[in-house]
């Protein structure tokens, strides 16, 4: 019997807390859920807004980079064409 008393001696407070939580959980969880749900929903909406904004920013940056590459290729092509014409022209 002493073994059982020693094993359960430190559990008195823990058991009382567990019983208290079990009794108050049905009352507290719906109240907490009613408050937390709109807050969590707002956080999710904010995350979606940030994701959409980043997608737009990435698409715009990609388009601008593509335009720069096209301009650089056009200028490079014009430079190559000009230099090849100068090499082909007969020297006087």
C-alpha positions in Angstrom: 0.0 0.0 0.0 2.9 2.3 0.6 4.1 1.9 -2.9 0.7 3.1 -4.2 0.7 6.0 -1.9 4.2 7.0 -3.0 3.3 6.7 -6.7 0.2 8.9 -6.4 1.6 11.4 -3.9 2.6 14.0 -6.5 -0.5 13.6 -8.6 -3.1 15.4 -6.5 -2.7 18.8 -8.0 -2.5 17.4 -11.5 -5.6 15.4 -11.1 -7.5 18.4 -9.9 -6.3 20.5 -12.8 -7.3 17.7 -15.3 -10.8 17.5 -13.8 -11.2 21.2 -13.9 -10.2 21.4 -17.5 -12.5 18.5 -18.4 -15.4 20.3 -16.7 -14.8 23.8 -18.2 -13.7 22.7 -21.7 -17.3 22.4 -23.1 -17.9 26.0 -21.9 -14.6 27.6 -22.8 -13.9 26.0 -26.2 -17.0 27.4 -28.0 -16.4 30.8 -26.5 -12.7 30.7 -27.6 -13.7 29.4 -31.0 -16.2 32.2 -31.5 -13.4 34.8 -30.8 -10.6 33.0 -32.6 -12.4 32.1 -35.8 -12.7 35.7 -37.1 -9.1 36.4 -36.2 -7.8 33.3 -37.9 -10.0 34.0 -40.9 -8.5 37.5 -41.1 -4.9 36.1 -41.0 -5.8 33.7 -43.8 -7.2 36.5 -45.9 -4.1 38.6 -45.3 -1.9 35.7 -46.4 -3.9 35.3 -49.6 -3.6 39.0 -50.3 0.1 38.9 -49.8 0.4 35.8 -52.1 -1.6 37.5 -54.8 0.5 40.7 -54.5 3.7 38.7 -54.8 2.4 36.8 -57.8 1.5 40.1 -59.5 4.9 41.6 -58.6 6.7 38.5 -60.0 4.7 38.5 -63.2 5.5 42.2 -63.7 9.2 41.7 -63.0 9.3 38.8 -65.4 7.6 40.9 -68.1 10.0 43.7 -67.7 13.0 41.4 -67.8 11.7 39.8 -70.9 11.3 43.3 -72.5 14.9 44.1 -71.6 16.2 40.9 -73.0 14.3 41.5 -76.3 15.7 45.1 -76.5 19.2 43.9 -75.8 18.9 41.2 -78.5 17.7 43.7 -81.0 20.5 46.1 -80.2 23.0 43.3 -80.3 21.7 42.1 -83.6 21.9 45.6 -85.0 25.5 45.9 -83.8 26.5 42.6 -85.3 24.9 43.4 -88.6 26.6 46.8 -88.7 30.0 45.3 -87.9 29.6 42.5 -90.5 28.7 45.1 -93.2 31.7 47.1 -92.3 34.0 44.0 -92.6 32.4 43.0 -96.0 32.7 46.4 -97.6 35.7 46.6 -99.9 38.6 48.8 -98.7 39.5 51.6 -101.0 
